[in-house]
């Protein structure tokens, strides 16, 4: 083996797959593997600044290979042909796909190479179906292609359940390996000066794209109840089309001076770490909820919605943070009251979160991925690589 690996992703924007690659690709390169990233949709800049993932890959001397094709039809086949050529040139041993289109391209590239190499298909998104351009015919083709996958991975048990159900895979063939995090780096960033001026009063923080799915309007409504009882602010970090509507919601609830929408910040951890609590109010679609782990690493108590998949699993059904049902403002108000008004309850959640974060650390996760990617046997002192369980009751595909 040449110990060469290519990570394939449909995009390099500012999402969870990118955060995942930003950590694991340099780690493999530092361990002596020949690493490349292949993609066909790259944002060179995010909010006017250089894409941080591209900057990380550049510093690690990891090439980003462009699989963009000009053909109007059969783009997936053309991308797979280019990927196969790249793999032949680099003598690639392992192709790791991220999400459906990248997984399919990876299998097709393997077929173009006469079956050489090992393909690992990863599922990162709970909303597997439907999606634009992904109809029943495409689903049937992908199910056939997945016969050529050597190993399936998912970022949570819930995502593994849905992937197995939708793609008609044996449930025990889809293993769970959680996303990797560097808690020490997150804490170092949390200790820096914030990019924005923070309120003098205690404040609650939320973070995400300003879209309806994130449920920030529910959070504002619940916050307005808590605000009547004590001086407090709400800081919602992020950009998106719902910003004007959220300002209107704050005005309607009489808290327009207490809800701050500063937009994108390059280092949200410095704000997380100075808050009284972090809230994830999503209505659906959180496959893993990376931001919950990041907030716990910053040393703040977390509150999250039961929006299927990620939050319930990350917080182990409430062992490491407070959970509330989507749309249940009374439960959200009660959780906020408990966390911001009871220092003992808050500190207990912080301590529990600190323990939970260590389970997602690079030291725990990346050696497992190395074993899975390269088909290695577990070594002394290295945990068993997979978390797989018997087939669970299926959940509806999509949302």
C-alpha positions as CSV (number, residue, x, y, z in Angstrom):
1,X,0.0,0.0,0.0
2,X,1.1,3.6,-0.8
3,X,-1.0,5.0,2.1
4,X,-2.6,7.5,-0.2
5,X,-6.1,8.8,0.5
6,X,-8.6,11.1,-1.3
7,X,-11.5,12.7,0.5
8,X,-14.3,13.5,-1.9
9,X,-17.0,16.1,-1.1
10,X,-19.6,17.8,-3.4
11,X,-18.7,21.1,-1.9
12,X,-16.3,23.2,0.3
13,X,-18.5,25.8,1.8
14,X,-19.0,26.5,5.5
15,X,-20.8,23.4,6.8
16,X,-20.3,20.4,8.9
17,X,-18.5,18.3,6.3
18,X,-16.0,21.1,5.9
19,X,-15.3,21.3,9.6
20,X,-14.8,17.5,9.6
21,X,-12.3,17.7,6.8
22,X,-10.5,20.7,8.3
23,X,-9.6,18.5,11.3
24,X,-9.1,15.0,9.8
25,X,-7.3,15.8,6.5
26,X,-4.3,17.5,8.2
27,X,-4.3,14.8,10.9
28,X,-3.8,12.1,8.3
29,X,-1.2,14.2,6.5
30,X,0.8,14.6,9.7
31,X,0.8,10.8,10.2
32,X,2.5,10.4,6.8
33,X,-0.4,9.7,4.5
34,X,-0.6,11.2,1.1
35,X,-3.8,13.2,1.3
36,X,-5.8,15.1,-1.3
37,X,-9.3,16.6,-1.3
38,X,-11.5,16.4,-4.4
39,X,-14.6,18.5,-5.0
40,X,-16.6,20.4,-7.6
41,X,-18.2,23.3,-5.7
42,X,-15.9,25.6,-3.8
43,X,-16.5,29.0,-2.1
44,X,-13.2,30.8,-2.2
45,X,-14.6,33.3,0.3
46,X,-17.1,33.3,3.1
47,X,-18.6,36.6,4.3
48,X,-15.9,38.5,2.5
49,X,-13.0,36.5,4.1
50,X,-10.9,33.7,2.7
51,X,-12.6,30.3,3.2
52,X,-10.9,29.0,6.4
53,X,-11.1,25.4,5.3
54,X,-9.1,26.2,2.1
55,X,-6.6,28.1,4.2
56,X,-6.2,25.1,6.6
57,X,-5.7,22.7,3.7
58,X,-3.2,25.1,2.0
59,X,-1.1,25.3,5.2
60,X,-1.1,21.5,5.5
61,X,0.0,21.3,1.9
62,X,-3.0,19.2,1.0
63,X,-4.0,19.7,-2.7
64,X,-7.6,20.5,-3.5
65,X,-8.5,18.8,-6.8
66,X,-11.2,20.4,-9.0
67,X,-13.7,17.8,-10.4
68,X,-15.8,20.5,-12.1
69,X,-17.0,19.4,-15.6
70,X,-18.5,21.4,-18.4
71,X,-20.8,18.7,-19.7
72,X,-24.5,19.3,-19.4
73,X,-25.5,15.7,-19.1
74,X,-24.0,12.7,-17.1
75,X,-22.0,15.0,-14.9
76,X,-21.6,12.4,-12.3
77,X,-20.0,10.0,-14.8
78,X,-17.6,12.7,-16.0
79,X,-16.6,13.6,-12.5
80,X,-16.0,9.9,-11.7
81,X,-13.8,9.6,-14.7
82,X,-11.7,12.6,-13.6
83,X,-11.6,11.2,-10.1
84,X,-10.4,7.8,-11.4
85,X,-7.6,9.5,-13.3
86,X,-6.6,11.4,-10.2
87,X,-6.6,8.1,-8.2
88,X,-4.5,6.4,-10.8
89,X,-2.0,9.2,-10.9
90,X,-1.7,9.4,-7.1
91,X,-1.9,5.6,-6.7
92,X,-4.7,6.0,-4.2
93,X,-5.5,3.2,-1.8
94,X,-8.6,4.7,-0.2
95,X,-11.4,7.0,-1.5
96,X,-13.6,8.5,1.2
97,X,-16.9,9.9,-0.1
98,X,-19.0,12.4,1.9
99,X,-22.7,12.4,1.1
100,X,-24.6,10.7,-1.7
101,X,-23.2,12.3,-4.9
102,X,-19.6,12.1,-3.6
103,X,-20.2,8.5,-2.5
104,X,-21.6,7.6,-5.9
105,X,-18.7,9.3,-7.7
106,X,-16.2,7.4,-5.5
107,X,-17.7,4.0,-6.4
108,X,-17.8,4.8,-10.1
109,X,-14.2,5.8,-10.0
110,X,-13.3,2.5,-8.3
111,X,-15.2,0.7,-11.1
112,X,-13.3,2.7,-13.7
113,X,-10.1,1.5,-12.1
114,X,-11.1,-2.1,-12.4
115,X,-12.1,-2.4,-8.8
116,X,-8.8,-1.2,-7.4
117,X,-8.8,0.7,-4.1
118,X,-11.1,0.8,-1.1
119,X,-14.2,3.0,-1.0
120,X,-15.7,4.3,2.3
121,X,-19.0,6.0,2.0
122,X,-19.9,8.5,4.8
123,X,-23.4,9.8,5.6
124,X,-23.4,13.3,7.2
125,X,-26.9,14.5,6.6
126,X,-30.1,13.3,8.1
127,X,-32.2,14.7,5.2
128,X,-31.1,12.1,2.7
129,X,-34.3,12.2,0.6
130,X,-35.8,14.1,-1.1
131,X,-33.4,16.7,-2.4
132,X,-33.2,18.7,-5.7
133,X,-32.4,16.4,-8.6
134,X,-32.5,13.3,-6.5
135,X,-35.6,11.4,-7.5
136,X,-36.6,7.7,-7.5
137,X,-34.5,6.8,-10.5
138,X,-31.4,8.4,-9.0
139,X,-32.1,6.6,-5.7
140,X,-32.3,3.2,-7.5
141,X,-29.0,3.8,-9.3
142,X,-27.3,4.8,-6.0
143,X,-28.6,1.7,-4.3
144,X,-27.0,-0.4,-7.0
145,X,-23.7,1.5,-6.8
146,X,-23.6,1.1,-3.1
147,X,-22.9,-2.6,-3.6
148,X,-19.4,-1.5,-4.5
149,X,-18.8,0.3,-1.2
150,X,-16.3,-1.4,1.2
151,X,-17.5,0.3,4.4
152,X,-20.3,2.6,5.4
153,X,-20.0,5.2,8.1
154,X,-22.5,7.7,9.6
155,X,-22.0,10.6,12.0
156,X,-24.7,9.4,14.3
157,X,-26.8,6.3,15.0
158,X,-29.9,8.1,13.9
159,X,-28.4,9.0,10.6
160,X,-27.2,5.4,10.2
161,X,-30.7,4.2,10.8
162,X,-32.1,6.4,8.1
163,X,-29.4,5.7,5.6
164,X,-29.8,1.9,6.1
165,X,-33.6,2.3,5.7
166,X,-33.6,4.5,2.6
167,X,-30.7,2.7,0.7
168,X,-31.9,-0.7,1.8
169,X,-28.6,-1.6,3.5
170,X,-28.1,-4.1,6.4
171,X,-28.3,-1.9,9.5
172,X,-25.2,-3.6,10.9
173,X,-23.3,-2.6,7.8
174,X,-23.5,1.1,8.7
175,X,-21.2,1.9,11.6
176,X,-21.3,5.1,13.6
177,X,-18.1,7.1,14.2
178,X,-18.9,10.6,15.5
179,X,-17.4,13.8,14.2
180,X,-13.9,14.6,15.5
181,X,-13.2,17.8,17.6
182,X,-10.2,19.5,19.0
183,X,-11.4,20.7,22.4
184,X,-8.1,22.3,23.4
185,X,-8.2,24.4,20.2
186,X,-11.8,25.4,20.8
187,X,-10.9,26.5,24.3
188,X,-7.9,28.4,23.1
189,X,-10.1,30.3,20.6
190,X,-12.8,30.8,23.3
191,X,-10.2,32.6,25.5
192,X,-9.5,35.2,22.8
193,X,-11.1,38.7,22.7
194,X,-14.5,38.6,21.0
195,X,-14.8,40.1,17.5
196,X,-17.8,42.2,18.6
197,X,-18.7,44.3,21.7
198,X,-20.7,42.1,24.1
199,X,-23.6,43.1,26.3
200,X,-22.8,44.2,29.9
201,X,-25.7,42.1,31.1
202,X,-25.7,38.2,31.1
203,X,-26.7,36.9,27.6
204,X,-27.9,33.8,25.9
205,X,-26.3,32.9,22.6
206,X,-27.4,31.0,19.5
207,X,-25.6,30.5,16.2
208,X,-26.6,29.4,12.7
209,X,-27.8,30.4,9.3
210,X,-30.8,32.8,9.7
211,X,-33.4,30.6,8.1
212,X,-36.8,29.3,9.3
213,X,-35.5,25.8,10.0
214,X,-33.4,27.1,12.8
215,X,-36.4,28.2,14.9
216,X,-34.9,31.5,16.0
217,X,-38.3,33.1,16.1
218,X,-39.4,30.5,18.8
219,X,-36.2,31.3,20.7
220,X,-37.0,35.1,20.6
221,X,-40.5,34.4,21.8
222,X,-39.3,32.3,24.7
223,X,-36.5,34.8,25.5
224,X,-39.0,37.6,25.8
225,X,-40.7,35.7,28.7
226,X,-37.4,35.3,30.5
227,X,-36.4,38.9,29.8
228,X,-39.5,40.2,31.8
229,X,-38.1,38.5,34.9
230,X,-34.4,39.6,34.7
231,X,-32.0,41.8,32.8
232,X,-30.7,39.7,29.9
233,X,-29.8,39.8,26.2
234,X,-30.0,37.4,23.4
235,X,-27.2,37.2,20.8
236,X,-27.9,35.3,17.6
237,X,-24.8,34.9,15.4
238,X,-25.1,34.2,11.7
239,X,-26.4,35.6,8.4
240,X,-29.4,34.7,6.3
241,X,-32.6,35.8,4.7
242,X,-34.6,35.7,7.9
243,X,-32.7,38.6,9.6
244,X,-35.4,41.2,8.9
245,X,-38.2,38.9,10.0
246,X,-36.3,38.1,13.2
247,X,-36.0,41.8,14.0
248,X,-39.7,42.2,13.4
249,X,-40.3,39.2,15.8
250,X,-38.2,40.8,18.5
251,X,-40.1,44.1,18.0
252,X,-43.5,42.3,18.2
253,X,-42.4,40.8,21.6
254,X,-41.1,44.1,22.9
255,X,-37.4,43.0,23.1
256,X,-36.0,44.7,20.0
257,X,-33.4,46.4,22.2
258,X,-32.4,43.1,23.8
259,X,-32.0,40.8,20.7
260,X,-28.7,41.4,18.9
261,X,-28.0,40.1,15.4
262,X,-24.4,41.0,14.7
263,X,-24.1,38.7,11.6
264,X,-21.1,36.5,10.9
265,X,-18.2,36.4,13.3
266,X,-14.9,34.7,12.6
267,X,-14.5,33.3,16.1
268,X,-17.9,32.5,17.7
269,X,-16.2,30.5,20.5
270,X,-15.1,33.7,22.2
271,X,-18.7,34.6,22.4
272,X,-20.0,31.2,23.4
273,X,-17.5,31.1,26.3
274,X,-18.8,34.3,27.8
275,X,-22.5,33.5,27.6
276,X,-24.9,32.3,30.2
277,X,-26.1,29.5,28.0
278,X,-26.1,28.3,24.4
279,X,-29.4,27.4,22.7
280,X,-30.0,25.3,19.6
281,X,-33.7,25.9,18.6
282,X,-33.8,24.0,15.2
283,X,-37.1,22.6,14.0
284,X,-35.5,19.7,12.0
285,X,-32.5,18.5,10.2
286,X,-29.7,18.5,12.7
287,X,-27.8,15.3,11.7
288,X,-25.1,15.7,14.4
289,X,-25.2,19.3,15.8
290,X,-21.5,20.1,15.8
291,X,-22.2,23.4,17.4
292,X,-23.5,21.8,20.6
293,X,-20.2,20.0,21.1
294,X,-18.4,23.3,20.4
295,X,-20.5,25.1,22.9
296,X,-19.9,22.5,25.6
297,X,-16.2,22.7,24.9
298,X,-16.4,26.4,25.6
299,X,-17.7,25.6,29.1
300,X,-21.3,26.8,28.8
301,X,-24.5,24.9,29.5
302,X,-26.5,24.0,26.4
303,X,-30.2,23.7,25.6
304,X,-31.4,22.1,22.4
305,X,-34.6,21.1,20.6
306,X,-35.7,17.5,20.0
307,X,-35.5,18.1,16.3
308,X,-34.8,14.4,15.4
309,X,-31.4,13.0,15.0
310,X,-28.4,15.0,16.3
311,X,-29.2,16.9,19.5
312,X,-30.9,14.0,21.4
313,X,-27.9,11.8,20.6
314,X,-25.2,14.4,21.4
315,X,-26.8,15.2,24.7
316,X,-27.7,11.5,25.4
317,X,-31.4,12.3,25.9
318,X,-30.7,15.1,28.4
319,X,-27.7,13.7,30.4
320,X,-25.4,16.5,29.1
321,X,-27.8,19.3,28.4
322,X,-31.4,20.4,28.5
323,X,-33.9,19.3,25.8
324,X,-37.3,20.7,24.8
325,X,-39.8,19.6,22.2
326,X,-39.9,21.6,19.0
327,X,-42.4,24.5,19.3
328,X,-43.0,23.9,23.0
329,X,-42.2,27.4,24.3
330,X,-43.1,26.5,27.8
331,X,-40.5,23.8,28.0
332,X,-37.9,26.2,26.4
333,X,-38.8,29.0,28.9
334,X,-38.5,26.5,31.8
335,X,-35.1,25.3,30.5
336,X,-33.8,28.9,30.2
337,X,-35.1,29.8,33.6
338,X,-33.4,26.8,35.2
339,X,-30.1,27.4,33.5
340,X,-29.8,31.2,33.9
341,X,-31.3,31.4,37.4
342,X,-29.8,28.3,39.1
343,X,-25.9,28.5,39.3
344,X,-25.7,25.0,40.7
345,X,-27.8,23.5,37.8
346,X,-25.7,25.5,35.3
347,X,-22.4,24.3,36.7
348,X,-23.6,20.7,36.7
349,X,-24.4,20.9,33.0
350,X,-21.0,22.5,32.3
351,X,-19.2,19.7,34.1
352,X,-21.3,17.1,32.3
353,X,-20.6,18.8,29.0
354,X,-16.9,18.8,29.6
355,X,-17.0,15.0,30.1
356,X,-19.1,14.5,27.0
357,X,-16.8,16.6,24.8
358,X,-13.8,14.3,25.5
359,X,-15.7,11.4,23.8
360,X,-15.6,13.4,20.5
361,X,-11.9,14.4,20.8
362,X,-9.5,13.8,18.0
363,X,-7.6,11.3,20.2
364,X,-10.8,9.2,20.5
365,X,-12.2,9.5,17.0
366,X,-9.4,9.8,14.4
367,X,-7.6,6.6,15.3
368,X,-11.0,4.8,14.8
369,X,-11.3,6.4,11.4
370,X,-7.8,5.4,10.4
371,X,-8.6,1.8,11.3
372,X,-11.9,1.9,9.3
373,X,-10.5,3.7,6.2
374,X,-7.5,1.4,5.8
375,X,-9.0,-1.8,7.1
376,X,-6.5,-2.0,9.9
377,X,-6.8,-4.2,13.0
378,X,-7.2,-2.5,16.3
379,X,-3.9,-1.9,18.0
380,X,-3.3,-2.1,21.8
381,X,-4.6,1.0,23.5
382,X,-6.7,2.0,20.5
383,X,-10.5,1.7,21.0
384,X,-12.6,-0.7,18.9
385,X,-13.2,1.4,15.8
386,X,-17.0,1.1,15.3
387,X,-20.2,1.8,17.1
388,X,-22.8,-0.3,15.4
389,X,-26.0,-1.7,16.8
390,X,-28.8,-4.0,15.7
391,X,-31.3,-2.6,13.3
392,X,-33.5,0.0,15.0
393,X,-37.0,1.1,14.1
394,X,-36.8,3.1,10.9
395,X,-37.6,6.8,10.7
396,X,-39.2,8.5,7.7
397,X,-36.8,9.6,5.0
398,X,-36.3,13.3,4.7
399,X,-38.4,15.7,6.7
